[in-house]
Amino acid sequence: MKMKNIMCGLLALISLTTISCTDEITDREAISIASTPVLLTPTNTFSQVLTKTNATNICTTFVWEDAIYNGTTTVVTYAIELAKAGTNFANPQTITTTTNRFKDVTVEELNSAILAAGLFPNIEHSLDIRIKSFVGTVGTGLPSYSNFYTISATPYPSWPSWGIIGGATITGWSSDTDMDYDLTTGLYSITMAFSAGEIKFRLEDSWSINFGDDGNNLSLDAGGANIPIPTAGTYTIICNFDSVAHGGIPAKTYTIQ
């Protein structure tokens, strides 16, 4: 009899818990979008040439009016998005996120987003910007989008700057000639006129990291011997400074054609 009473009590407790949980879920009000965010600044007048020396400086401050969601109170997160102008945000890049209604954006953050959109450095680009709001922190909950403005900006290369220096170049041993970087292949190259002489490769216009070729066998050796250019002419030099092969060029090697 005592055991029967205990079992009845447990069943009653489970029933109450079930009802309580059900009531709690039922009482929650569904979340819906009441109004979208409104981007206030920056506007179409924004134009800037971005430079690596100012990477940590504040480039601009994004300000917007809050999105409003009806229903149960929840966290609203905002993402500042950027895309190539006129593409209807087909490939949006997120510059940064916040739960505030304003956000300082640094030169480096804007520059990284532009390059991530597949746009080339040292060229002025027209860019559409907008605010995306969503509930929670994942980025998929009831997204809504603000109006957009079109700004212009010129990004700088964010990859390491390698250059050629030496008596075979027009500037001799006094300064570098920067090489071009291919985003697709990960290789550096340059086509230019050389005189008979010698060259080396160095990073960021400094001798701290430089490559030569100790065996004159098209391998890149750290701090290695000067590379001879025996005959004057116009040559294309391709370098792979990475530790893995790229574009059919083995790691730490170069070609002269």
Backbone torsions as a table, in degrees:
resi	resn	phi	psi	omega
1	MET	NA	-42.6	-179.5
2	LYS	-64.0	-41.9	179.1
3	MET	-63.4	-38.1	179.6
4	LYS	-62.7	-41.9	179.2
5	ASN	-64.2	-38.7	178.9
6	ILE	-64.2	-43.6	-179.8
7	MET	-63.7	-40.1	178.2
8	CYS	-63.3	-39.6	179.6
9	GLY	-64.9	-41.5	178.7
10	LEU	-63.5	-42.0	178.7
11	LEU	-63.3	-39.5	179.1
12	ALA	-64.9	-41.2	179.7
13	LEU	-64.3	-43.9	178.1
14	ILE	-61.1	-41.8	179.7
15	SER	-61.9	-43.6	179.6
16	LEU	-64.0	-41.0	179.7
17	THR	-63.5	-42.7	179.4
18	THR	-62.1	-44.9	179.6
19	ILE	-63.4	-42.4	-179.1
20	SER	-60.9	-47.1	179.8
21	CYS	-63.0	-42.6	179.8
22	THR	-61.9	-44.1	179.4
23	ASP	-61.8	-39.1	-177.5
24	GLU	-63.7	-43.8	179.1
25	ILE	-66.3	-41.2	-178.7
26	THR	-64.5	-34.8	-176.3
27	ASP	-74.5	-14.7	179.6
28	ARG	-69.9	133.5	179.3
29	GLU	-86.9	131.8	-179.4
30	ALA	-61.2	140.2	179.6
31	ILE	-85.9	136.3	178.0
32	SER	-143.9	160.7	-178.5
33	ILE	-83.8	122.6	177.0
34	ALA	-94.4	-41.8	176.8
35	SER	-155.1	148.2	-177.9
36	THR	-86.5	160.9	176.5
37	PRO	-66.8	157.0	179.1
38	VAL	-123.6	115.4	179.6
39	LEU	-75.5	128.6	-178.5
40	LEU	-104.1	-47.6	177.8
41	THR	-145.1	152.8	-0.4
42	PRO	-75.4	164.2	-178.0
43	THR	-114.6	-167.7	-176.4
44	ASN	-62.8	-14.6	-177.8
45	THR	-81.7	-8.8	-176.7
46	PHE	-70.7	127.7	176.2
47	SER	-150.9	130.5	-176.9
48	GLN	-154.5	141.9	171.0
49	VAL	-94.8	116.9	-176.7
50	LEU	-85.0	140.3	179.7
51	THR	-130.3	145.9	-177.3
52	LYS	-65.5	-31.7	-179.2
53	THR	-66.4	-21.9	179.2
54	ASN	-106.5	23.0	-171.1
55	ALA	-54.1	-37.8	-175.4
56	THR	-90.8	-3.2	178.5
57	ASN	-72.7	153.1	174.6
58	ILE	-72.8	124.0	-178.3
59	CYS	-85.0	-45.0	178.7
60	THR	-164.0	164.9	176.6
61	THR	-115.4	121.4	175.8
62	PHE	-83.9	131.1	178.1
63	VAL	-131.5	137.6	-179.7
64	TRP	-149.2	163.2	172.7
65	GLU	-87.5	142.3	-175.3
66	ASP	-60.4	147.0	165.0
67	ALA	-76.8	150.4	179.5
68	ILE	-119.5	128.1	177.8
69	TYR	-116.2	131.8	174.7
70	ASN	-83.1	155.2	174.0
71	GLY	105.7	-158.8	-176.9
72	THR	-58.0	134.0	179.7
73	THR	-60.1	132.3	-179.4
74	THR	-148.8	167.8	178.4
75	VAL	-73.8	131.4	174.5
76	VAL	-109.4	123.2	179.8
77	THR	-109.7	146.1	-179.7
78	TYR	-119.1	135.1	175.1
79	ALA	-116.0	131.3	175.1
80	ILE	-89.6	118.4	-175.4
81	GLU	-111.0	151.1	-179.2
82	LEU	-137.4	144.8	176.0
83	ALA	-152.8	160.5	174.9
84	LYS	-59.2	135.0	-175.9
85	ALA	-59.4	140.7	175.3
86	GLY	81.2	8.5	-178.4
87	THR	-102.5	3.6	-178.8
88	ASN	57.6	34.3	178.6
89	PHE	55.7	43.2	179.0
90	ALA	-67.4	-29.3	-179.7
91	ASN	-134.2	68.0	-175.2
92	PRO	-72.2	143.5	175.1
93	GLN	-114.4	135.5	178.4
94	THR	-87.2	119.8	178.3
95	ILE	-74.5	-47.6	179.5
96	THR	-168.0	170.2	177.7
97	THR	-130.2	159.9	179.6
98	THR	-164.3	164.3	172.1
99	THR	-104.8	2.3	176.2
100	ASN	-88.3	179.8	177.0
101	ARG	-107.5	21.1	173.2
102	PHE	-156.5	156.9	-179.6
103	LYS	-159.1	126.6	171.8
104	ASP	-74.2	135.9	178.5
105	VAL	-119.8	127.8	-179.2
106	THR	-82.3	165.5	176.7
107	VAL	-58.0	-44.5	-178.7
108	GLU	-63.6	-40.0	-179.9
109	GLU	-64.8	-44.4	179.0
110	LEU	-67.0	-41.9	-179.8
111	ASN	-60.6	-44.6	-179.0
112	SER	-62.4	-39.8	-179.5
113	ALA	-67.3	-38.2	179.4
114	ILE	-64.1	-46.2	179.5
115	LEU	-66.3	-36.7	178.3
116	ALA	-64.4	-24.8	177.5
117	ALA	-77.9	0.4	177.6
118	GLY	86.7	17.1	-177.9
119	LEU	-96.3	146.8	-172.3
120	PHE	-84.2	149.8	177.8
121	PRO	-75.3	165.7	176.1
122	ASN	63.0	19.6	176.4
123	ILE	-130.3	136.1	177.4
124	GLU	-73.2	132.5	-178.8
125	HIS	-123.5	144.9	170.7
126	SER	-90.6	130.9	-171.4
127	LEU	-132.1	133.3	173.6
128	ASP	-90.4	135.3	178.9
129	ILE	-126.1	147.8	179.4
130	ARG	-156.9	172.4	176.0
131	ILE	-112.9	132.1	173.8
132	LYS	-109.6	129.0	174.8
133	SER	-110.6	150.0	175.8
134	PHE	-157.1	156.5	-179.7
135	VAL	-90.2	146.6	-176.2
136	GLY	80.9	-161.5	-176.0
137	THR	-123.2	3.0	-175.9
138	VAL	-83.6	-34.8	178.4
139	GLY	107.7	0.1	-176.9
140	THR	-115.4	-6.7	-174.0
141	GLY	-82.8	110.9	177.1
142	LEU	43.5	63.2	-179.6
143	PRO	-69.9	143.8	171.8
144	SER	-137.7	155.9	-170.6
145	TYR	-127.7	144.9	-179.7
146	SER	-84.1	178.7	165.1
147	ASN	-62.3	168.9	178.3
148	PHE	-129.3	156.7	171.9
149	TYR	-122.6	158.4	177.5
150	THR	-111.0	117.5	179.7
151	ILE	-110.9	173.1	174.8
152	SER	-129.6	142.1	-179.7
153	ALA	-154.6	147.9	176.9
154	THR	-112.8	110.2	-177.9
155	PRO	-81.2	161.7	175.3
156	TYR	-109.4	158.1	177.9
157	PRO	-64.7	134.3	-179.6
158	SER	-102.1	-0.3	179.1
159	TRP	-91.8	164.7	-179.8
160	PRO	-58.4	144.5	-179.3
161	SER	-99.4	109.7	176.7
162	TRP	-103.4	142.4	179.8
163	GLY	-138.1	166.4	176.9
164	ILE	-106.5	138.3	178.3
165	ILE	-139.3	150.7	176.4
166	GLY	147.9	170.1	-177.6
167	GLY	-65.0	-18.8	179.9
168	ALA	-82.3	-8.2	179.7
169	THR	-98.0	164.9	-176.0
170	ILE	-66.1	-27.5	-179.3
171	THR	-97.9	2.7	177.0
172	GLY	62.9	-145.7	-179.1
173	TRP	-90.4	7.9	-175.7
174	SER	-87.6	-28.1	-179.9
175	SER	-156.0	160.7	-178.2
176	ASP	-85.4	158.1	165.1
177	THR	-112.3	116.3	-174.5
178	ASP	-67.1	143.2	176.8
179	MET	-93.6	156.0	177.5
180	ASP	-87.0	142.5	178.5
181	TYR	-108.0	132.8	178.9
182	ASP	-99.3	113.2	-178.6
183	LEU	-60.8	-31.7	-176.0
184	THR	-76.7	-45.5	-175.2
185	THR	-93.5	-21.5	-176.5
186	GLY	76.6	19.0	-177.8
187	LEU	-109.2	153.7	174.4
188	TYR	-105.5	142.6	-179.3
189	SER	-149.9	162.5	174.9
190	ILE	-158.3	141.3	172.5
191	THR	-119.5	121.2	-176.2
192	MET	-160.2	166.9	177.8
193	ALA	-83.6	131.9	178.4
194	PHE	-118.4	147.6	167.9
195	SER	-97.7	166.9	177.0
196	ALA	-65.1	132.2	-177.3
197	GLY	165.5	-147.2	-177.2
198	GLU	-134.1	157.7	179.3
199	ILE	-140.3	165.0	167.7
200	LYS	-144.6	167.7	175.3
201	PHE	-112.6	138.7	176.4
202	ARG	-143.6	156.6	-172.9
203	LEU	-98.3	132.4	173.6
204	GLU	52.8	41.4	175.4
205	ASP	56.3	33.3	-176.7
206	SER	-136.7	151.0	177.7
207	TRP	-85.8	-0.8	-179.3
208	SER	-57.7	-42.4	175.6
209	ILE	-126.7	117.0	179.0
210	ASN	-146.0	157.2	179.6
211	PHE	-127.5	139.1	169.5
212	GLY	-127.7	-154.7	-178.2
213	ASP	-145.0	98.4	-175.5
214	ASP	-63.7	-35.2	-176.5
215	GLY	-101.3	2.5	-175.8
216	ASN	50.0	45.4	-175.0
217	ASN	-125.3	23.6	177.6
218	LEU	70.3	21.3	173.1
219	SER	-104.6	149.3	179.6
220	LEU	-96.3	117.7	-179.1
221	ASP	-113.9	128.6	-179.2
222	ALA	-59.9	124.2	-179.4
223	GLY	65.0	19.6	-173.5
224	GLY	-71.9	-178.5	-176.6
225	ALA	-68.2	155.5	176.4
226	ASN	-58.8	145.2	-177.5
227	ILE	-96.8	123.0	-177.2
228	PRO	-77.8	140.3	167.3
229	ILE	-114.9	94.2	-169.7
230	PRO	-70.1	-29.0	-175.3
231	THR	-128.5	133.0	178.0
232	ALA	-63.6	147.5	178.8
233	GLY	163.2	178.9	177.1
234	THR	-97.2	122.4	-176.0
235	TYR	-127.7	153.4	169.8
236	THR	-107.4	122.4	179.0
237	ILE	-111.2	128.5	178.8
238	ILE	-119.9	130.7	-177.5
239	CYS	-125.2	142.1	170.5
240	ASN	-117.5	99.9	-178.6
241	PHE	-85.0	-3.8	-176.1
242	ASP	-80.1	170.1	-179.8
243	SER	-92.3	2.4	175.2
244	VAL	-130.1	160.1	-178.8
245	ALA	-69.5	145.7	175.7
246	HIS	-139.5	135.6	173.1
247	GLY	54.5	33.2	179.4
248	GLY	80.6	2.1	178.0
249	ILE	-101.8	120.7	-179.3
250	PRO	-60.4	160.5	179.7
251	ALA	-60.1	143.1	175.4
252	LYS	51.8	47.3	175.8
253	THR	-136.8	170.8	178.2
254	TYR	-145.8	162.1	175.1
255	THR	-128.5	149.4	173.4
256	ILE	-126.8	120.4	-176.7
257	GLN	-125.7	NA	NA
